Amino acid sequence: MITTRPLGIALILASAASASTVGSASAQVPILTPLVREVFTYPAFGRRDPFQPLDIGEQGGPRFSDLRLSGVLFNPGLGSVATLTDRKTGRRYRAREDDVLGEARVVRIRAGEVDFEITNFGVSRSETLRVRRQRGTGR
């Protein structure tokens, strides 16, 4: 969508110096022509903005595919906490319900598993991570 919007008075006055003038030599009055600028808007309709970069680096948090559920401190009365580990960096994260880690939001924490809502490019899906039991320890 393209719209036009006049610029501020300062720019109009600056352009007046170069504009043609009308009148006698004693009283010159500049003819002001308004400057018009095109403004572009992008109607997203739930889609991602194509003018934003795909790679947001470390500031965006971990990728969901790199997360592993290390453990759950389950306490429905006080609020449960999930401990997740980024497999690539080894960094640990603690998350409660409604916390956001990268593209994933914690929906629900249960004993031994966590439900997530992952949103990529405006499309959401649900995933569940479960704590993996270690072999041979009986846990």
Number of C-alpha atoms within 10 A of each C-alpha: 8 10 10 11 11 12 12 10 11 9 12 16 15 11 16 17 12 11 13 12 15 11 9 8 8 6 9 11 13 16 14 16 12 15 14 12 12 10 10 10 8 10 9 10 8 9 11 13 14 10 7 8 7 10 8 10 8 9 8 12 14 21 16 16 9 13 20 17 20 20 19 21 14 16 12 11 6 7 11 17 20 24 18 22 18 19 14 10 9 11 11 15 16 14 19 17 17 14 13 17 20 16 17 24 20 20 18 16 25 16 15 17 19 24 18 24 17 21 14 11 12 12 10 11 10 12 13 14 16 16 17 13 11 8 7 6 6 6 7
